[in-house]
Amino acid sequence: MTASRPEMLAFEAALQARPAAALPPGPPLADRWGEWPTLAVVPGELIEPLPAGFDEALDHLSRLPRCYAEPDGSFVWTSGRQEPPWQVDGNLFERNGGLLLVDLKGSCPAAELDQLLACFGPPETPFVFQLVRSAVFVDAAVFRQHALARGQAGDGDRLRPPETCGW
């Protein structure tokens, strides 16, 4: 199904804590979903852990309805049977006891994305997102705009595995 879903966000991103130092603008990204401002991030700057620790994040994920989290940090969160189908797959990566990075791939409504991000820190947490395909960093507002553009284009259908369970 490739119908447009204005309410769906679609994404392939890595979530990390935003460095305390100001990040200068990077070159704009132009892709098939639009033109987007980016952040210039030096690889060694992304060393701060997210506010939630690895075990704490797993605990939060396990409390989301229909979210299945494994002790190795992998998880999948799916829509309910009565909802339009969506799914987010992810992996948590720890370093020195802290949660350093969260890989996220899939699609979901904006409200569910908010619930998911709350598993890794409070709403005011300054996250930075790397858009995996283009390997550029963006702030949370640009990430949401990009994910919405992809969702409106129906890209979330491509990111979700084929339906095999007959829901």
Sequence and secondary structure as in RCSB ss.txt:
>XXXX:A:sequence
MTASRPEMLAFEAALQARPAAALPPGPPLADRWGEWPTLAVVPGELIEPLPAGFDEALDHLSRLPRCYAEPDGSF
VWTSGRQEPPWQVDGNLFERNGGLLLVDLKGSCPAAELDQLLACFGPPETPFVFQLVRSAVFVDAAVFRQHALAR
GQAGDGDRLRPPETCGW
>XXXX:A:secstr
     TTEEEEEEEEEE  SS   EEEEEEETTEEEEEE   GGG  S  SS HHHHHHHHHHSTTEEE TTSEE
EEE  TTS   EEEEEEEEETTEEEEEEEEEEEEHHHHHHHHHTTS TT  EEEEETTTTEEEEHHHHHHHHHHH
HHTTHHHHHS    S  
